[in-house]
Amino acid sequence: MGPRRARPSFPGTGRRAGARCQAPANRLRASVLHVDHPRGTGRVRGVMCINCNSGLGQLRDDPEAVDRAADHLEGNVWKPTLVAPGVCRPPS
């Protein structure tokens, strides 16, 4: 195992009372915030709580996957129309 690289410090990260997650839908206070960045780019998008940051990572930072997950939560999932036994028609 090689030497550990020092992590850069960003304003608003780490332990700080009253810090807020930057996810638009989640303005909850968090005791620890994490740097959010696309894998392999080194570009920083902002700081998020561990739940939001992990969720984006689990969805592979893919906006289409996030949209599909939101559709599922909102109940807008694809509901096939049964045309015949074993035959479905997609919605128009």
C-alpha positions as CSV (number, residue, x, y, z in Angstrom):
1,M,0.0,0.0,0.0
2,G,1.4,3.4,-1.0
3,P,1.6,6.6,1.0
4,R,-1.7,8.3,1.6
5,R,-2.3,11.5,-0.2
6,A,-3.5,14.5,1.8
7,R,-7.1,15.4,1.1
8,P,-7.7,19.0,0.1
9,S,-9.8,21.0,2.4
10,F,-12.9,22.7,1.0
11,P,-15.1,25.3,2.8
12,G,-18.1,23.7,4.4
13,T,-16.7,20.2,4.6
14,G,-15.9,18.1,7.7
15,R,-17.4,18.5,11.1
16,R,-19.2,21.8,11.5
17,A,-22.3,22.6,13.5
18,G,-25.1,23.8,11.3
19,A,-23.6,22.7,8.0
20,R,-26.2,21.9,5.3
21,C,-26.3,19.4,2.5
22,Q,-26.3,21.1,-0.9
23,A,-28.6,18.6,-2.5
24,P,-31.5,20.7,-3.8
25,A,-34.2,18.4,-2.2
26,N,-32.3,18.0,1.1
27,R,-31.6,21.0,3.1
28,L,-31.1,19.0,6.3
29,R,-28.4,19.9,8.7
30,A,-25.6,17.4,8.8
31,S,-22.8,16.9,11.4
32,V,-20.4,15.8,8.6
33,L,-20.4,16.8,5.0
34,H,-18.5,15.1,2.2
35,V,-17.0,16.5,-1.0
36,D,-19.1,15.5,-4.0
37,H,-17.2,14.9,-7.2
38,P,-17.6,12.9,-10.4
39,R,-15.3,9.9,-10.4
40,G,-11.9,10.4,-12.1
41,T,-12.3,14.1,-12.8
42,G,-11.1,15.7,-9.6
43,R,-13.7,18.5,-10.2
44,V,-15.7,19.4,-7.1
45,R,-19.5,19.8,-7.5
46,G,-20.1,20.8,-3.9
47,V,-20.6,19.2,-0.4
48,M,-23.3,16.8,0.6
49,C,-24.4,14.7,3.5
50,I,-23.3,11.0,3.3
51,N,-26.8,9.8,2.4
52,C,-27.1,12.1,-0.7
53,N,-23.5,11.6,-1.8
54,S,-23.8,7.8,-1.4
55,G,-27.1,7.8,-3.3
56,L,-25.5,9.6,-6.3
57,G,-22.6,7.2,-6.2
58,Q,-24.9,4.1,-6.2
59,L,-26.7,5.5,-9.2
60,R,-23.2,5.9,-10.9
61,D,-23.7,9.7,-11.2
62,D,-26.1,9.0,-14.1
63,P,-28.8,11.6,-14.5
64,E,-31.0,9.1,-16.4
65,A,-30.7,6.7,-13.5
66,V,-31.7,9.4,-11.1
67,D,-34.7,10.3,-13.3
68,R,-35.8,6.6,-13.4
69,A,-35.5,6.4,-9.6
70,A,-37.5,9.6,-9.2
71,D,-40.2,8.2,-11.6
72,H,-40.4,5.0,-9.5
73,L,-40.8,7.0,-6.3
74,E,-43.5,9.2,-7.8
75,G,-45.4,6.1,-9.1
76,N,-44.7,6.9,-12.7
77,V,-43.2,3.6,-13.6
78,W,-43.9,1.8,-16.9
79,K,-47.2,0.0,-16.5
80,P,-47.7,-2.4,-19.4
81,T,-51.1,-2.9,-21.1
82,L,-51.9,-6.6,-21.4
83,V,-53.1,-7.2,-25.0
84,A,-53.2,-11.0,-24.8
85,P,-51.8,-13.6,-22.4
86,G,-48.1,-12.9,-22.2
87,V,-48.2,-10.0,-24.7
88,C,-47.9,-6.4,-23.4
89,R,-48.1,-3.1,-25.3
90,P,-46.0,-0.2,-24.1
91,P,-47.7,3.0,-23.2
92,S,-48.2,5.5,-26.1
